[in-house]
């Protein structure tokens, strides 16, 4: 049974209309091969029929000048009938199985003898009787008018609390069981049924809800199983991320250890040189001491001479060391002080970086954000950064794509755009210095060009981006049958493959009636539709993100594409309604 329901659930996705997201009702097929409910497709084409701008397939946006003749898809309708019958059969089987497994109710006892099994219940006497005590009702004419029923277990619950009469009716207005006296008094004029009739109606209604509940249970169980799988994926992802972090920090520590060893070796080498210099100087000074000690001994002996002639004939030469000025040499470990200054500066630099939130550190450590003339850390004498320096550094970080942001933070990346008339479809009219696009019923006299869109009513901007951050805003007169997005210059310009979001070269958010979807490579994601008619786009080429904002007093992100853009991307737009126009806004803070 579970396998049958699982197969039914998988089939249900193929039998669902992409407009109303419910099972097909009177399915019809468009010339491009897509299926819709006939009522849903007629409602979608009603606006196009009034404007006379042609008709588009909601799925692939294939354009038809006149309304195609729609025929009922008999094969799909037969499959739907079998699907519904199979669903009902499974539900009936489940209910029958559940009923069979319920335990049998306890027998009803006779109210007269309190021991025998009751065979009848008298609604006049309000009591149940066994065969023996039922005999007076069957033989005595006095009891001929009494109402007999099969044994009832809830006899006391059937008695009206106000009139002590059996409740034989059900009041529809008040939704409760009543007796005949109630109908003549407080329920006079109310519509009523018998309890059996009301139960039949309620049972029918409940049976109709069983398929819905079973489907919701199956879908919920599927979501739960997917959540359990996601738990395993998250655990594995977290394990891999921790392993990567451990490896990164270990490599950082190894690099610091190697640099420390080199710095220590440099100091050791400098110390060795200074010690060698001191040793040679000390050796020379020792020789000077010996020479001066010898000269002192000679003078002492000369002074001890008693003969004046001998004293005068003797001579003593002072050594050259006597004329040398004696001083203590000043030798310091200064020649490699750059290592200490570098380590101190690196410590302060890391301390300032680690003070910042993790999301802001990448921007501070990016090579493009470091001064190319002086890429090193701040000097050692600068112990703490100034407050204004911290503020200017934080402004260099991109606004978060997951929360509301100040519009002024986005306007820093504002850019001026114009629409490229070389790419515009011939029914797209450009005005206001190529900043406004609208739809015309008559084709414009644009020259033929390989860059021009020939099927989809689309246009690109003249400027594309491959690096940096860029922000622009678009105002729409009506959010219907239009899209705002991005595209490579290599996007196809002809056929259904040229539609924004229906290929690997474009991304867009698309409004179709009240439905808002994000499209890329023919994959659709249904979004919550914001109320603002002004949309902002922040493109970050380095991070590979394109975030769409609903612009009001603040900017509210409603979708982000994350993609490693490998080509120059151009702002792109699609319009297919005469009531809708798109204008590139002047960005004023």
C-alpha positions in Angstrom: 0.0 0.0 0.0 2.8 2.4 0.9 4.5 1.7 -2.5 1.2 2.4 -4.4 0.7 5.7 -2.6 4.3 6.6 -3.2 3.9 6.0 -7.0 0.7 8.0 -6.9 2.4 10.8 -5.2 5.2 10.9 -7.8 2.6 10.8 -10.6 0.7 13.7 -9.0 3.6 16.1 -9.8 3.2 15.4 -13.5 -0.5 15.9 -13.4 -0.3 19.4 -11.8 -1.0 22.7 -13.7 1.9 25.1 -13.4 -0.4 28.1 -13.1 -2.8 27.0 -10.3 -0.5 24.3 -8.9 -3.5 21.8 -8.7 -4.6 18.8 -10.6 -5.6 19.5 -14.2 -9.2 20.4 -14.8 -10.2 20.1 -18.5 -6.6 19.9 -19.7 -5.7 21.6 -23.0 -2.4 21.6 -25.0 -0.7 24.6 -26.6 1.0 24.4 -30.0 4.4 24.4 -28.2 3.5 21.2 -26.3 2.7 22.5 -22.7 -0.5 21.5 -20.8 -2.7 23.8 -18.7 -6.2 23.9 -17.2 -8.4 25.5 -19.8 -9.8 28.0 -17.3 -6.3 28.9 -16.0 -4.9 29.5 -19.6 -8.0 31.5 -20.6 -7.6 33.7 -17.5 -3.9 34.3 -18.3 -4.6 35.2 -21.9 -7.5 37.5 -21.1 -5.3 40.6 -20.8 -3.4 39.8 -24.0 -6.7 39.3 -25.8 -7.9 42.8 -24.8 -4.7 44.6 -25.7 -4.2 42.7 -29.0 -0.5 42.2 -28.4 -0.6 38.5 -29.1 -0.3 35.5 -26.8 2.6 33.8 -24.9 3.0 30.4 -23.4 3.4 30.9 -19.6 6.0 28.1 -19.5 8.4 28.8 -22.5 7.0 32.2 -23.5 6.5 31.1 -27.1 4.7 34.0 -28.9 1.5 33.5 -31.0 0.1 36.4 -33.0 -3.4 35.1 -32.8 -5.0 33.0 -30.1 -4.3 29.3 -30.9 -7.1 26.8 -31.2 -6.9 24.8 -28.0 -8.0 21.2 -28.0 -8.8 19.0 -25.1 -5.9 16.5 -24.2 -8.0 13.3 -24.1 -5.1 11.1 -23.1 -4.1 13.3 -20.2 -7.8 13.5 -19.1 -8.1 9.7 -19.1 -4.9 9.4 -17.0 -6.4 11.9 -14.6 -9.6 9.8 -14.2 -7.5 6.7 -13.5 -5.4 8.6 -11.0 -8.4 9.8 -9.1 -10.1 6.3 -9.1 -6.8 4.8 -7.8 -6.5 7.4 -5.1 -10.1 6.7 -3.9 -9.6 2.9 -4.0 -6.5 3.2 -1.9 -8.3 5.4 0.6 -11.3 3.1 0.8 -9.0 0.1 1.3 -7.3 1.9 4.2 -10.6 2.8 5.8 -11.9 -0.8 5.5 -8.8 -2.2 7.0 -9.0 0.2 9.9 -12.6 -0.6 10.5 -12.0 -4.4 10.5 -9.3 -4.1 13.1 -11.5 -2.2 15.6 -12.5 -4.3 18.6 -16.1 -5.4 18.9 -18.4 -3.2 21.2 -19.4 -4.7 24.5 -23.0 -6.1 24.5 -25.9 -4.0 25.8 -27.5 -5.3 29.0 -31.2 -5.4 29.9 -32.3 -2.5 32.1 -34.9 -4.7 33.9 -32.8 -7.7 35.0 -29.4 -5.9 34.6 -27.9 -9.3 33.5 -29.3 -10.5 30.2 -28.3 -9.3 26.8 -30.7 -6.6 25.4 -32.5 -7.4 22.1 -34.5 -4.2 21.7 -34.6 -0.6 23.0 -37.9 1.1 23.7 -37.7 4.8 22.9 -41.0 5.3 24.8 -39.9 3.6 27.9 -36.4 4.9 27.4 -35.0 1.4 28.4 -33.5 -1.7 26.8 -34.9 -5.2 27.4 -33.8 -8.8 27.0 -36.0 -11.4 25.3 -37.8 -12.3 28.5 -38.6 -8.8 29.6 -39.4 -7.8 26.0 -42.4 -10.2 26.0 -45.0 -7.6 27.4 -44.2 -5.2 24.5 -44.9 -8.0 22.0 -48.0 -9.6 23.6 -49.8 -6.8 25.5 -51.7 -4.3 23.2 -51.0 -1.5 25.7 -47.4 -1.3 24.4 -48.4 -1.4 20.7 -47.7 2.3 20.3 -44.2 2.1 21.8 -41.3 2.8 19.5 -38.8 -0.1 19.4 -35.3 0.1 18.0 -32.2 -2.1 17.8 -30.3 -2.0 21.1 -28.8 1.4 21.7 -25.7 1.9 23.9 -26.0 5.7 24.2 -29.6 5.9 25.2 -29.0 8.5 27.9 -27.1 10.7 25.5 -30.2 10.8 23.2 -32.4 12.3 25.8 -33.1 16.1 25.5 -31.9 17.7 28.8 -34.7 20.3 28.6 -37.7 18.1 27.9 -36.6 14.5 28.7 -37.7 13.4 25.3 -35.7 11.4 22.7 -33.8 13.7 20.3 -35.0 12.5 16.9 -34.1 15.6 14.9 -31.0 17.7 14.0 -31.2 21.5 13.7 -29.2 22.7 10.8 -29.1 26.3 11.8 -27.8 25.6 15.4 -25.9 22.4 14.6 -27.3 20.3 17.4 -29.7 17.4 18.0 -33.2 18.4 19.3 -36.5 16.7 20.3 -40.0 17.4 18.9 -40.7 19.8 21.8 -37.6 21.9 20.9 -38.8 22.1 17.3 -42.1 23.6 18.5 -40.5 26.1 20.9 -37.0 27.7 20.7 -36.2 26.0 17.3 -39.5 26.9 15.7 -38.9 27.8 12.0 -35.5 26.1 11.9 -34.6 23.7 9.1 -34.0 20.1 10.4 -33.0 16.6 9.3 -32.9 13.2 10.9 -29.6 12.4 12.7 -29.0 9.6 10.2 -29.3 12.0 7.3 -27.0 14.5 8.9 -24.5 11.7 9.7 -24.5 10.6 6.1 -23.7 14.1 4.9 -21.0 14.6 7.5 -19.5 11.2 6.7 -19.5 12.1 3.0 -17.7 15.3 3.7 -15.1 13.6 6.0 -14.5 10.9 3.3 -13.7 13.7 0.8 -11.1 15.1 3.2 -9.3 11.7 3.7 -7.5 11.9 0.3 -6.4 15.4 1.1 -5.1 14.4 4.5 -3.4 11.3 3.1 -1.7 13.4 0.4 -0.6 15.9 3.0 0.7 13.1 5.3 2.7 11.6 2.4 4.1 14.9 1.4 5.0 15.8 5.0 6.7 12.4 5.5 8.6 13.0 2.2 9.7 16.4 3.5 10.7 14.8 6.8 12.8 12.2 5.0 14.4 14.9 3.0 15.1 16.9 6.2 16.8 13.8 7.7 18.9 13.5 4.6 19.7 17.2 4.9 20.8 16.6 8.5 23.4 14.0 7.3 24.5 16.4 4.5 24.8 19.2 7.0 26.8 17.1 9.4 29.2 15.9 6.6 29.5 19.5 5.4 30.3 20.8 8.9 32.9 18.0 9.4 34.5 18.9 6.1 34.4 22.6 6.9 36.0 22.1 10.3 38.7 19.9 8.7 39.4 22.7 6.2 39.5 25.3 9.0 41.9 23.2 11.0 44.2 22.7 8.0 44.1 26.5 7.2 44.9 27.5 10.8 47.6 24.8 11.0 49.2 26.2 7.9 49.0 29.7 9.3 50.7 28.5 12.5 53.4 26.6 10.4 54.1 29.8 8.4 54.4 31.8 11.6 56.6 29.1 13.2 58.9 29.2 10.1 59.1 33.0 10.2 59.8 32.9 13.9 62.7 30.4 13.4 64.2 32.5 10.7 64.0 35.6 12.9 65.6 33.8 15.8 68.3 32.4 13.5 69.0 36.0 12.3 69.3 37.2 15.9 71.6 34.3 16.7 73.8 35.1 13.8 74.0 38.8 14.8 74.8 37.8 18.3 77.6 35.5 17.1 79.1 38.4 15.0 79.0 40.8 18.0 80.5 38.2 20.3 83.4 37.6 17.8 84.0 41.3 17.6 84.1 41.6 21.4 86.5 38.7 21.7 89.0 40.2 19.3 88.8 43.6 21.1 89.2 41.9 24.5 92.3 40.0 23.2 93.8 43.3 22.0 93.1 45.0 25.3 94.7 42.0 27.1 97.9 42.6 25.1 97.8 46.3 26.0 97.5 45.4 29.7 100.5 43.2 29.4 102.6 45.9 27.7 101.5 48.5 30.1 102.3 46.2 33.1 105.8 45.6 31.7 106.4 49.3 31.3 105.1 49.9 34.9 107.6 47.2 36.2 110.5 48.9 34.3 109.6 52.3 35.8 109.4 50.8 39.3 112.9 49.2 39.0 114.3 52.5 37.6 112.9 54.4 40.5 114.6 52.0 42.9 118.1 52.8 41.4 120.3 54.6 43.9 123.1 55.7 41.6 122.2 58.9 39.9 124.6 58.2 36.9 123.0 54.9 36.3 119.5 56.4 36.7 120.2 59.0 34.1 121.7 56.6 31.7 118.7 54.3 31.8 115.7 54.9 29.5 112.1 53.6 29.6 109.8 53.6 26.5 106.1 53.8 27.2 104.1 51.3 25.0 101.8 52.7 22.3 98.8 51.3 24.2 99.2 54.2 26.7 98.2 56.7 24.0 94.9 54.7 23.2 91.8 56.1 24.8 90.2 53.3 26.9 86.4 52.9 26.5 83.7 50.3 26.7 82.5 49.3 23.2 78.7 49.8 22.6 77.5 46.8 20.7 73.7 46.2 20.3 71.5 43.8 18.4 70.2 46.5 16.1 71.0 45.5 12.6 68.1 43.0 12.4 65.5 45.0 14.4 63.3 44.8 11.3 62.2 41.3 12.4 61.0 42.6 15.7 59.2 45.6 14.1 57.6 43.3 11.6 56.4 40.9 14.2 55.0 43.8 16.3 53.2 45.3 13.3 51.8 41.9 12.3 50.5 41.3 15.8 48.7 44.7 15.7 47.4 44.1 12.2 46.0 40.7 13.2 44.5 42.1 16.3 42.6 44.8 14.3 41.5 42.2 11.8 40.2 39.8 14.4 38.2 42.6 16.1 36.0 42.8 13.0 33.1 40.4 12.3 34.0 37.3 10.3 31.9 38.5 7.3 33.9 41.7 7.1 37.4 40.2 7.3 37.5 38.8 3.7 37.0 42.3 2.2 39.8 43.6 4.5 42.2 40.8 3.5 41.5 40.9 -0.2 44.5 41.9 -2.2 42.5 44.4 -4.2 41.6 46.3 -1.0 45.2 46.7 0.2 47.2 49.7 -0.9 49.4 48.4 -3.7 52.1 51.0 -2.9 52.3 50.0 0.7 50.7 46.6 1.0 52.2 45.8 4.4 50.6 46.1 7.8 50.5 49.4 9.7 53.7 50.6 11.4 54.6 49.3 14.8 54.2 52.8 16.4 50.5 52.8 15.5 49.1 50.7 18.3 45.4 51.3 17.8 43.5 52.4 14.6 41.6 55.6 14.8 37.9 55.5 15.0 37.4 57.1 11.6 39.8 54.6 10.0 37.7 51.7 11.4 34.5 53.3 10.0 36.0 53.8 6.6 37.2 50.2 6.5 33.8 48.8 7.4 32.2 50.8 4.6 34.3 48.9 2.1 32.5 45.7 3.0 29.5 44.8 0.8 26.0 45.0 2.4 24.6 41.7 3.6 22.4 39.9 1.0 20.3 38.2 3.7 18.9 41.3 5.5 17.5 44.7 4.9 20.1 47.4 4.1 20.3 51.2 4.0 19.8 52.4 0.5 22.7 54.8 0.9 25.0 51.8 1.4 24.0 50.4 -2.0 24.1 53.8 -3.8 27.9 53.8 -3.3 28.0 51.3 -6.1 25.5 53.1 -8.3 26.1 53.1 -12.1 24.5 55.0 -15.0 22.8 52.7 -17.6 21.2 53.2 -21.0 19.3 50.7 -23.1 20.9 49.4 -26.3 18.7 50.0 -29.3 20.8 47.5 -31.3 19.4 44.7 -29.2 15.8 45.9 -28.8 13.0 43.8 -30.3 11.2 45.8 -33.1 8.1 46.1 -30.9 10.1 47.6 -28.0 10.0 51.4 -28.0 12.9 53.2 -26.3 12.4 56.8 -25.1 13.6 59.4 -22.5 17.2 59.2 -23.7 17.2 55.4 -24.0 16.2 54.9 -20.3 12.6 53.8 -20.8 11.2 50.8 -22.6 7.6 50.1 -23.5 5.6 47.9 -26.0 4.2 49.1 -29.3 1.5 47.4 -31.3 3.4 48.3 -34.5 7.0 47.2 -35.2 9.6 50.0 -35.2 11.8 50.7 -38.2 14.9 49.3 -36.6 17.5 47.9 -39.0 18.0 44.2 -39.0 21.0 43.2 -36.8 22.4 39.9 -35.5 22.4 41.4 -32.0 18.6 42.2 -32.1 16.1 39.9 -30.4 13.7 38.7 -33.0 11.2 36.6 -31.0 11.1 37.6 -27.4 10.3 41.3 -26.5 13.6 41.9 -24.8 16.4 44.5 -24.7 19.9 44.7 -23.1 21.9 47.6 -21.7 24.9 49.1 -23.5 27.2 48.6 -20.5 28.3 45.2 -19.2 30.3 44.3 -16.1 33.0 41.7 -15.4 34.5 43.0 -12.2 33.7 45.1 -9.1 30.3 45.9 -7.5 27.5 47.7 -9.4 24.0 48.8 -8.4 21.0 50.0 -10.4 17.3 50.5 -9.9 14.3 49.9 -12.2 10.8 51.3 -11.9 7.8 49.4 -13.4 4.4 51.0 -14.2 2.8 47.6 -13.8 4.3 44.4 -12.4 2.8 42.0 -15.0 4.3 40.2 -18.0 7.8 41.6 -17.4 11.1 40.5 -16.0 14.4 42.1 -14.8 17.6 40.2 -15.1 21.1 39.7 -16.4 22.5 38.1 -19.6 25.8 37.3 -21.3 26.4 38.9 -24.6 26.5 35.4 -26.1 22.8 34.8 -25.4 20.8 33.5 -28.4 18.7 36.2 -30.1 16.2 34.0 -31.9 13.7 31.3 -31.0 12.4 30.2 -27.6 16.0 29.6 -26.3 16.5 33.4 -26.3 14.0 34.0 -23.5 15.5 35.3 -20.3 16.0 32.6 -17.7 15.3 29.8 -20.2 19.0 29.2 -20.9 22.3 29.0 -19.2 23.3 32.5 -20.4 20.7 34.5 -18.4 19.1 35.1 -15.0 15.9 36.9 -14.2 13.0 37.5 -11.8 9.7 37.4 -13.7 6.2 38.7 -12.9 3.3 36.8 -14.5 -0.1 37.9 -13.2 0.3 37.7 -9.4 3.1 35.1 -9.6 6.7 36.1 -9.1 9.4 33.5 -10.1 13.2 33.4 -10.4 14.5 31.7 -13.6 17.8 30.4 -14.7 18.6 27.6 -17.2 14.8 26.8 -17.4 14.7 26.2 -13.7 11.9 28.0 -11.8 11.8 29.1 -8.2 8.5 30.7 -7.0 9.0 33.7 -4.8 6.9 35.9 -2.5 5.8 38.9 -4.5 6.9 42.2 -2.9 4.6 45.2 -3.1 7.0 47.9 -4.2 7.1 48.7 -8.0 10.8 49.8 -7.7 13.4 47.0 -7.9 17.2 47.4 -7.2 19.9 45.0 -8.5 23.3 44.7 -6.8 25.9 42.8 -8.9 29.1 41.6 -7.2 31.3 40.1 -9.9 34.1 39.1 -7.4 31.7 37.2 -5.1 29.5 35.9 -8.0 26.2 37.1 -6.7 23.3 39.1 -8.1 20.8 40.3 -5.4 17.4 41.8 -6.2 15.9 44.3 -3.7 12.4 45.7 -3.2 13.2 49.5 -2.8 11.2 51.5 -0.4 12.4 53.6 2.6 14.9 50.7 3.0 16.0 48.0 0.6 14.6 44.5 1.2 16.3 41.6 -0.6 13.9 39.0 -2.0 16.2 36.8 -4.1 19.9 36.2 -4.8 21.5 34.3 -7.7 24.9 32.8 -6.7 26.9 32.0 -9.8 30.5 32.2 -10.9 30.1 34.6 -13.8 32.7 33.7 -16.4 31.7 36.4 -19.0 30.7 40.0 -19.0 27.1 40.3 -17.9 24.6 42.9 -19.1 21.4 44.2 -17.5 18.5 42.7 -19.4 14.7 43.2 -19.5 11.6 41.5 -21.0 8.2 43.3 -21.5 5.1 41.7 -23.1 2.2 44.0 -22.0 1.2 47.4 -23.2 0.3 48.3 -19.7 3.8 47.8 -18.5 6.8 50.1 -19.0 10.3 49.8 -17.5 12.4 52.9 -16.6 16.1 53.0 -15.5 16.1 55.3 -12.4 18.4 58.1 -11.7 20.2 57.2 -8.5 19.9 60.0 -6.0 20.9 59.4 -2.4 
